[in-house]
């Protein structure tokens, strides 16, 4: 486990990366970590539903499916400083599936990058929170994304640049399964393996759905673990809603000799019964009535 006192609310901000090869989370500290991250995840889901509902526009399905992934990154794994967004030693995060911006915004607000009240101005004219991440508007956003298939290439460039500059930071990129039908993903995969980018970890939000339906019916992705291994990546598979599985996978990725990917099996719209595995909520905001029902399911008190 991490040294005592290192499990801070905003992740690892000590500036020192602990040795994590072979780390296994267990015992009382593991349960405390699980409870903490699961509590944060419930809070994030409520914020996501509310901000999209108030905006009347957005992508709830893919935002809700990646909540635990982002919670583990920002509240357990990544080195970052909300009060110093450009800290040179920070780990970098790239949201390649940029339509899931509400999930990232909810995390950044809860970390303290900006006031939580900004969430309720999502997609409004002049807001710092646009429909897709905007590096020039939003503190904590490393790169503007949303054009699918490009974020992993940007993450490769960041990882290569950090290595060339001798900066011991890591880059994490969250990609989608529908997005993985884009050729740019596989070009980046080849480059990362060729350059042996051991400081790069991709996480695949494998929720099985895209805007037109089930991924397997639109363009089948086949055997994803085998594909990534054939491109030279170290592959792990996890339950994308089990926070300890995610944390352990992220820790193991530190020891990778080259780039690594965590394939996280998730549920589209996770946490809201009528959104789960419902492709209609890929890019449709809940009505006011649906928003209130969803918040009730997520445990928000009236």
C-alpha positions, 0 to 999 in steps of 0.5 A: 500500500501507499505510505501512511498519509498519502491517500489525500483527497486530491490524489497523490500530490506529494511529488514522489511516486511510490514504488507500486510493482506487484501492489495488492490492495487489501485489509482495512486500508483497502476497505477505507479506500473502496468506501472513499472512492465509491462515495465520491463516485455516487457524488460525481454521478449526481453532479453529472445528471444534474448538470446535463439535466439543467443544460438540457444537452449533453452525453449522460450515458458515456459520462456515467460509465467512466465515473469510477475510472476518473475517481480512481485516477484523480482521487487515488493515482494521479499526481496533481495540484488543483491550486497549481494546474501547470505544475511541471511534475503533474501527471497528465490526463487526456479525455479522448472520448471528449463527449464525456466532458461532464464526468471530467468537469464533475471530477475537476470541480470536486478536486477544487480546480474551479467552483462547483457552482460552475457545473450548473452553467454547462454548455451556456454561452460564455461558460468555462464548461463547453460541450467538449473539453477546452484547454483554453477555458477550463483549469485542469484540462490538458488538451481540447478533445472531442474529435474522436480518435485523436486523443491517444495520439496527443497522449503519445506526444505528451508521453514522448515529450516528458521522456525527452525532457526527463520528467518522471510523470505519467500520461493517462488517456481515456478512450471509448470502444466506439471511438476505437473504430477510428484508424487514428487509435491504431496509428497511435497504438503502433507509435506508442509500442514502437517508442516503448512509452512505458509512461503511457497508460490508456484506459478503454471505457468498454461499455458496448454502445455508441451513438448508433447502437451496439458496437458489435452491430455497428462495426465489431471490435473483435477480440480487443485484448488480443488486438492490443497485445498484437500491437505490443501493449501490455493488457489488463482487464477489469470490472470498470465499476470496481474501484479496487480492481481499477486502482490495482490495475493502474498500480501494476501499469507503473511497472510496464516496460512499454505502453499499457492499456486497462480494458474496463468493462462498464455499463452505459448510463451506470447508476440510473436504471432507465439509462443503463444500456439504453442507447437513447441516452448516449447523447440525450439529456434527461427531462426535468422529471427524469433528472429528479427521478435519477437523482432520487435513485442516486440517493440525493435527498429532497 
